[in-house]
Amino acid sequence: MSDPRNQAPHLATPAEEQMPDFHSYRERAHHERTRAINMAMSMLWSRMTRRRSRQSRDAGFWTA
């Protein structure tokens, strides 16, 4: 039988501590998803406002 003192450190920990931390994975995924959505909305909003301001400038130019 193997000596428990010679085991690798990760094998010496109890089994319940070796379980992946699904809560942190889920929180990280939620954070990444929220960040991606916010970036996309920001890009869309900036494009819309740029187009609107350009249209108003062009309209001002052509009506002058």
URLIN-V950191 format. One line per field, one symbol per residue. ss: DSSP state (h for helix, s for strand, l for the rest). phi: phi as a letter, one per 30 degrees, with the letter a starting at -180 (. if undefined). burial: 1 if it has 24 or more other C-alpha atoms within 12 Angstrom, else 0. Layout:
ss=???
phi=???
burial=???
This chain:
ss=lllhhhllhhhhllhhhhlllhhhhhhhhhhhhhhhhhhhhhhhhhhhhhhhhhhhhhhhhhhl
phi=.ddddcddeddddddddddddddddddddddddddddddddddddddddddddddddddddddd
burial=0000000000000000000000000000000000000000000000000000000000000000
